[in-house]
Amino acid sequence: MTLRSKALLGCLLLCSLALNIWNNDFPVGYHGDEPKKVRFTLSYEQDFHIPILMLQLARAGNLIFGFEDDQVVLLGRWVSAISGVIIVLFAFLLSRRVMSEGWSLAVATGVAVSPILVIHAHYMKEDMLFTACAMAALWCITRLIDHPNWKTAIPLGVTTGLAWSAHYKSALLVVIAVLIPLIISVPQKLKYYGYLIAAGLLGIYVFLNVNYPLLEAPEIFLEGVRHEGHHAATGHSISVSPIDHWFSFHMVHSVIPGLTPPVTALALIGILLVLVRWGESQDVDRLLLLFALFYYFIPEISPSKPPPDYARYILQIAPAMIYFAVRGMNLMSQMIESGFMRKGLILVLGLGMMVSLIDTLRLDYYMDWKKDTRQLAAEWLSRQTGNAYFEQYAAAQNDVRSIGDFSPLEIRASGYNFAVASDFRYERYFRGAKTEGQDEYIYQRHQRYEEWFSLPFVEIKPVYRSFAFSNPTVRIIDLRSLDSTEGKGS
């Protein structure tokens, strides 16, 4: 690797970190899962709905900083931000196995500026941490394929154990590793499987060390696994059938908004070229394609697609998709003799990444809590007379999970002048009401929200767009109108 490429990669990693931490000081309650993680970090408790690597890293950091309140969330967010940088690094290392330094830096650039990765790097949530561990494990797998020995098996065991400690869906890495010799030429298959087993045992050891509280309270761990398994099998809030969406739900609602349409189109072209040229494809092509297929279709097949942030369930395929976006242009450049046409391909790729960068900068800019729709709603309410009743995602602190649990008259009778709703909460009931087979409460809440929205309301929409857990559409419902209605009725 040349000194120039090292310098460019170093600058790229620093830029990635800067994007990942920009405006990451928003209130804890803006993300539905962060309050629990803050509580678990400070109290040294856990429910094992997710393995606890994120919590352990935040706790380790807090031994230095000593936060005793919600500020501890910043440590978790920094873990995600640094995970994003690690993803960029391993995207480069994997690409370098089959492409030049220039093309590999293009992959790293695409990963560094990708909206889905940058925005999720702002949350104390396991998705970025798992993706970083998975990318590291994939790189270690390629090294094990080349040289099956202890020097390659030990790093694979450590990275795999960390991936298992980050998220339960990391179990799919085992399936991928076992299937690799069926799609990739492995010169020493027996040695590969032997050292793979050794790496697996080391991974178990790492997992148990990170998640040692499960040894003290295995019933909590088993309940956590059962809870997540039940959600995966039956759905979360609403059940979304893959057949109803022709296996394209995540493509439409997660991949395209998360990668941007141009990069998604380039990625699909790259995947198609790899499939057409399958006999000439390289080990990384096949490995990342297998990884992307598994980690796209398993969440797609599962009826569990919890709103509002669908994208985090397929976030881990983003680096692979960006790799294929660049790889497709790389393969086409090899097939084209015209230097002018090759420059045209680079221009197309550059424009696609520019769209990603602009989208990321705008999303990042509006993650500033002062610009978030919930803060704008709070400012509007501060100029009114009377108090407000908030549901989840409508403010940093809420009064109830869903105002659909109550009628407008009930809330008004409790002395509130306004009720504040968020589409991060109510949108799922409107979506669920359009399909059959949902739990009855989905239809009931939809009808209740229809009742709520028949009242006068002020709607605050994002200046740019909602994404992940940022900038929902907020509706401030005026309950004072019920007083005049009651008067007319009497």
Summary of the structure (lengths in Angstrom):
residues: 490
radius of gyration: 24.2
end to end distance: 82.6
largest distance: 86.4
contacts: 1696
relative contact order: 0.10
helix: 69%
strand: 5%
